[in-house]
Amino acid sequence: MRVAKCARVAAAVVFVSLAGRCRSDDAQIRSNSVLWDSERWRPWVVGIDPDGITHLIGYNARLAGNLKLTSADDIEPRRVPFGFVGPRDTLRWTVRAPLPGTYSVAVLYAPGDAGVGSRLEVTAAGQPAAGAVVAARTGVWQGGPPDRPSFRRDWLDGTVKLPAGESQVTLRVLPAPQQQHEARGELSQPRNGWPKRSLHVVALELAQPAVLARMRRDATALHASTRWMVDGHYGLFIHWVPESYPLYGDMRVWRHYEQAVNAFDVGAFADMVQEAGAAWVVFTTTHGKYYFPGPLRTMDAVVPGRTCRRDLIGELAGALNRRGIRLMLYFHPGPGVGEDREWAHAAGISPVDDLRNQHIMLDMFKEIGERYGRRLAGWFIDGGYAYYVRNTSFELLGRALKAGNPDRVVTYFTWLFPNWSPFGGDFLSDVTYFGAPLPPLMPPEWFAPGGPYEGLQGQFNFTLEDSWYPDKPLNGRWPDPIYPRDAIVPYFSQMTAAGWPITLNVVITQDVTLKQPFVSPRSMQILREIRQAVK
């Protein structure tokens, strides 16, 4: 993905420009960006879930005609089919249904610059469902990144029938003239990043009409109120992760994880959050390497030795709640073998065993939710795309994440995509990376019925410094804040007035103690000024 060029833009809210500090790419700079899903890039038989939505991922289809997959070196999503020049260019999936049934069909796709006006056609057992390719978004996000969102979901007209057992589902495109031209050009000269020039198809989605109607109804009932986020204005994102370093020293947390957890000064941390004026904290638990700062029986059953006797999460929840501050947890869907081979092998990530992986994740979420109950106010779930391609039920995910507290709010990182499911959570987590211009409000129609983020509360999260966490030894030197006070303080004030919450990431060291700073003094001063302006 590309960050908007540095420029000063007049907008309803401040759009910060940092001359000489705007970076040409963002998400892929993250140290934990790995090719976690390469074992999935092949055709296979997809089992149909008659009680939910089944995702037929593009790279699991057989490609015919001119079609290719985007490069493994591209920016995620990688290996997406493209090159739709004519009706002989098809994607064909083999599916296995337990019972015969009639299914509605959606296509998750990026129309690109030239796909609009083309026609999508899906057939199964000789029955077609069809629809027109339209622009990825309506309205203009003036001053926002041009890649949000790059993809859209359209439910096609008509239904298809699937017999019991194995059968074929085929997608073809009747391309508009400009789509043909751009597809040929992109086949010969692909470009990295999103959006692309021509049509790219991520997946088909299949759901029985009555099931889809039931899911939409039940998803509404599962929603939790985000009013407290609007009223609280802003929170802190804390990446206290296994890959972190102390203020002095070169040993990462994961090498002495339980010792680091035992040394964490909860009172000092909670006082820092209160001084910053934050209404909530998002505290990172699992990350590149899978550990948890507390007891977690379900994690121990997968790989022993990754949990702790001390219940740091429970202590944090208590200390923060006594100060009127809510606690959320960040959770990652799981590492690739390059980050944590032991966990990836044991948890069904590599070799691929999606059913095992889903049971593990659901069991962990339920155990955590039931243990902390109403002390746990929310979840930041990273890697929504990972759950999507693994065909994890977002309905089951949502119910597991709200175990013990139906008012708990949930977000799945959507990134370049629309909402993942009718059960796609309660608020939007849209990330602005390292020094990119601070984004203005998104168009309100994006959250209205039919919009890409229908039903979600808008929310941004970004970094105050040029990093999520200390990913290299600090040697006593803090990363600089990247937004000047005279820009970021008015930005928070204006977003607060607009009812748009923000979660601001602040770099924290591994050693949280009163003996030395564990948050940059310069960053704390900015947080004090934000608190004074907003609270």
N, C-alpha and C positions, 0 to 999 in steps of 0.2 A: 504494500500500500504506500501511497505517496502523501507527504505532508504538503499542505498548501504553501505556496511561495510566500516569503516574508513580505508583508505589505501592511500599511495602515488602512483599515477599512472603516468607513462610517457605518455604524449599525446600531440597533436598538440597545445593544450591550457592548461593552468594551471588547475589542478584538485586538489582542496584544501582538505587537511585532517586535522581534528581537534581531536587529541587524547583525549579521555575522554569526548568529547562533541557531538559525533555523536549519534543521537537519533534513537531508533528502529522503531518508527512509526512517521508519519508526519501529514497527512491530518486530521486524527481523533482527533488530539490534539486540533484542533481549537475549540474555545469556542462556536462557532455557528454551530457546526455539530450536526444536529438533525435528527430524523426520520420523515422528512417532508412529505413523500409520502406513509405512511403506509395504508391510506385509499384506495389506488389504487391497493393493492395487492389482486386482486380477478378477476375471469373471468367476462367479460362483452362484450356487443356488440360494435364493433368498426365501426364507420362510415367511409366509403371510400370517399376520396377526389379525384374525377376524374381529377381535374386540378392540382394536386400536388403529393407529395409523402406521403403515409399513413404509419405510424409506428404501427405495431402489436407487442406490448410489451409482452415479454415472460410470465410475471406474470398475464397477462390478458387471457391466454390460459387455456384450460382444460388439465391437465397432465394425461397421461396414462402410464401403465407399471411401470418401476422402477423410473420414474422421480421424483425429488424433487426440491424444491427451496432453494437457499443458505440462510443462517441464516439472520434474521433481525439484528443480532448483528455483522454481517460481515462488512467489509469496502465497501462503495459504489463502484459500483452499488449493492444494496442488492436485495435478492429475485430473483435470476437469475436461470432459469431451468438448471439442470444438471442430469447426471446419464444415458446417452445414451449407453445402453449395447447391445440392439438389435432392430430390426425393429418394434417391438411392443411398443417401448417407443416413444410416439408421443405427440406433442403439437397440439391442435386443437382450432382455433379461430372461433368465430362467427362474421361475418362481414355483414354490410348492405350497398349496393351500390345503388345510385339513378338511375343508368342506367346500362344496360349490357355493358361490356367492356373487352378488352384483356389487361393483365398487365404483365410487367416484374417484377421479384422478386429478391430482395437482402436479404442476411442474415447477420446480425450484430452479430458476435460471437467471443468468445475467444477459440482458438484451444487448449490451454493448452500445456502441455509437450507431450501429446500422441495422440491428435486428428488428427494430420496431416496424410493424407492417407485415412481417412474416407470419406464418401460420403453423401451429403445433398440432400434430395428430398422433394420438396414442391408440393402438389397437391391441385387442386380446380376444382370442376365439372368434375373430372376424368382425368384432364390434368396434366401432371407432368412437373416441371422445376427442373433441377438438376445441381450439381457442386461438385467439390472436396474441401475438407478441406485442407487449406495450412497454413503455418506458419504466425504468426501475423505480422511479419515484415521481410523485406529483408535488408541485410546489418547489420553491427554490430556497435552499438553505444558504442564504447570502452570507458569505464569509466562512462557511463550514467546509470541512474536507470534502472533496468531490467524490470520494469513494463510499460515502455512507448514505444509504445502503447501495451496494452494487448489484444486489440480487433481489428478486421478487418471487412471490408464490402466486400462481393463478390456478384456481380450480376450473377445469375444462367443462364445456357443455357436453352432456351425455354421460353415460356410464359404460363400463365394460364388465363382462362376465368371466369369472375364473372357475374352471372345473376343479374338482378335488384332484389332488396329486400335482404332478409337474406340468407346467404349460409355459408359453412364451408371451411376453409383453414387449411391444415394439413402439419406439418413438421415431417419427420422421418429421422433417421440417419442410414446409413449402416456402422457400425463401423469397423475400422481396429482392428486387434487383440490386439495391445497395448492399444488402446482406451477402449476396453472392460475391460481389466485388470485394468487400472487406474480408470475407471468409477466405477467399483465395489469397489475398495479400497476407493475412495472418498465418495461413498455413506455411507460406514461404518465409515470412519474417515475424515470428511470434514476439510479443513484447511482454515483459514481466510487469506485475502489478495489476491492480484493478482500479477502474473498470477497463475492459478490453474493447477492441473495435467491433468485434462480431459476437454473435450469439454463442453462449457457453451454457451447457446444461449440467447442473450439479446432481439433480436427482428427480425421480418421480415419487409421488406419495399416493398410496392407495388406502381408502377407508370406505367401509360400507356406509351408505347415506344415513341410516338410522343411528349408527355408531357415531358418526361425525356430529350429528345433531345433538346426541346425548353428551358428547365430550364438550361441545361448546356451552351447553347448559350447565354442566357440572363444573366446568372451569370457572365460570362466573361465581359460583357458590364457594369455590376454594380461595378466591382472591382475599387478601388481607389489606387493610387500610394502610396507606403510606402517609397519612396526614401528619404523623409525628415527625417524619423526615422533612416535610415541608415546613412545619413549625420550628424544627430544630435547626434548619438552614444548612448546616455542614457537619461533616464528621472527618475523622482521620483514618487513613489506610496505613496499616502497620505491617510491613513485610519483615517479621522476625522469623527468618526462614533457616532451614538447615545449611544453606550455602553462605550464610552471613559471616562476617568477621567482627572481632571486637575493635574497640578504638585503637588499641595497641596489640600487636601480635598477628601471627599468620596462620592460626588454626581455625578452620571453619567449624561452625556449630555442630554439624552432624558427626564430627569425629569425637565429640564428648557431649553428646546431646543431653543426656539426663543430668549431667553435672551443670550444664548451662541453664537448664530448666530450673534446677534447685536453687541456683544463684539469682534468679530473676526477682527483683524487688517490686512486688505488686503495688505497694503503697506509693513508691516513687513514681511508678508508671502512671497510676491513676491520677496522682496530683498533676503530673505533666499534662495529661489530657484535659483535666479541669482548667488548668491555666490557659490552655490553648482555646478554650471555649467550645470544644467539639461536643455535639449532642450524641454522637455515637462513635464507636471504634469498629473498624473492620480488621480483625486480627487474623493474620495468615497462619494456617495450620499446615496442611500438606502442600508441598510445592514440588520442586524438581526431584528431590529425594523424599521418599514417603516416611514421615515420622509424625507423631502426634504428641503434643505437650500435656499429656494426662493419661489416665487409664482408658483403654479402648479394647475391650475383649475381642471384638470382631476383627480388629487389625492384628492383634496378637495371633489369631487363628490362621492368618495368611502368612505373615512373616514375624516370628517372635523377635523381641528385642527392639521394636521401633516405638514403644510407648513408654510412659513414665509413671512412677508411683505417685509423685506429686500431681495433684489435679490443678495445674496452672490455669486452665480455662475456667474451672469453677471459682477459683480465687479471683481471677480477673473480673468475672461476671459480678461477683459479690461486691468487690471494691468499687467498680464502676457504677453499679446500680445504686449503691449508697450515696453516690455523688450525683445521681440523676442522669447518668450517662448509660446508653444502651450498648450492648455488645452484639456484634455480628461476627461470623466466621467466614474466612475465605477457604475454599477447598478446590483443589485441582483434580481433574478426572484421572490423572495417572501418568507416570513418566514413560518415555521410551527406554529401550535397552541401553542407550548411550548415557542416560541420566541415572538410572537405577535398575540395573539388570535383574537383581534379585526380586524386587517387587514386580517388575514387568512380567517376569516369567511366572511368578506365583499367582498373580492376580488376573490372568487371562488376557493380558495385553499383547504379549509375545511369548509363545505362539498364540494366535488369536483364539480366544474362547469367550465370546461375548456374553453367553449366558452366565458363565462363572463370574465374569467381571461385573455384570449387572447385580447379581446377588450380593457380591461383596460390597459394592457401593451403597446399595439400598440398606443393607444391614448396618453399615457404619453410620449412615445418616440417621436411621431410626434410633440406634443406641445413643448417639450424641444428643439428638433432640429430646428423647425421653428422659435422659439424665438431667439436662439443664432446664427443661421445661420453659417457663416464662422468663427465666434469666437470660435465655438466648433469644434475641430479638430478630435475627435475620441471618441470611446466607448470601455470600457472593460466590457463585459457582462459576469458575472459569471453564473455558473449553466447551461451550455449548455445542460446537461443531463436533467434538469428539463423541458426545452422547448421541448426537443426531446420526452420525455414520455407523455407530454401534447398534442402532435401532433400539436404544433404550427408551422405554415408555416414559414420556415426560409427565404423564398422569401419575404413574407410580413414583417417579422422582419427587414430584410436588408433594404427594401425600407423605412420603418418607421424610422429606425435609421439614414438614410442618408437624411431625410427630411430637406430641407433648406440648404444643402451643399452636393452635390454629391461626393465631394472629401474627405469627412469625412471617416476615416478608422475605421474598426470594428473588434473586436475579440470576439470569444466565447470560454470560458474555455473548452478545450477538455479533459484535464487530461489523462485518460488511453485509450481514444477512438481515432479513426481517425476523420478527419473533418466530421462535422455533416451533411453536405448537400452540393450540388453544390453551394448554397448560404451561405457557411460557413464562410464568412468574408474575411478579407484582410491579417491578420497576426496571428501568433501562440502565444498563451499565455500559456507557459509551466512553471509550478511552481516548484521551488525547496524550500523545507521547512526547516525551523529552523536548521541551522547548518549542513545540508547535504552537501556533497562535491559539490563544484561549477562545473556545468556540462560542458563538452567539446562540441564542435559543433556536431550537429546531422548529420547523413549521408546525403549527398546531394540528394540521390535518394529518400528519404522520401518526398521531395518537388517536385519531377519530376512527369510527368504523370503516374498515377497508384499508386503513393505513398500515404501513409496515410494522408499527409498534402499537397496534390497537390494544387499548386497555391497560397500557403500562404507564407508570409515573415516570416522567423525564428525570434524568440524573446524569451528571458527568463525574468522572474521576480522572485525575491527572496527578503528575508528580510536581512537588515543589522544587526538588533538586533534580540533577541530571541522572537520576538512577532510582530504581525501586528500592534497592537495599545495597549495603556495602558488599559488592561482588568481587572486590579485591582489597588487600590490606590497606587500611586507612593511614596507619602510622601517625595517628593523632591529627590528621588533616581532614576537615569536613568538606564534602562537596558543596559547591556554591549554590545558593538559590538561583533559579534561572529566570524568575519573573520579578521585575522591579516593583518596589512597594507602591509607587504611584500608579501602577497599572493593576496589580492583583487585588489591592484593597478595594478600589472602586468596583472592580469586576464582581467580587463577592457581594458587595452591597447591592448592585443592580440585579444579580441573579437571585438574591434573597427577596428583593421586592417583586420579582417575577414569579416567585414560588417554585424555583428550580433548585433542588438540593445538589450539593457538591460533596464528594469524598476526596480529600486531598491526601496524597501519599507523602509521608515524611520519612526520611531515612533514619533508621534506628540501629544502634550498634547491638552486637550480641550481648554485651555486658551491661545490663540494666541495673544500675546501682547509684546510690547517692554519692559515692566516692568521686565520681567524675561525670561530665555530661554524657548522656546517651542519645540526645538529639542535638543537632547543631544549634548553638546559641543564636546565630544569625537567623536561622529558620524560626526559632522560638519567638524572636522579636517580631517577625512578620506575622506569626500566628496571633500574638498579642494585639497587634494593630488590626487584624481582621476581626478579632473578638470585640474590640472596642467599637469598630465601625458597624458591626452587624448586630451585636447583642446589647 
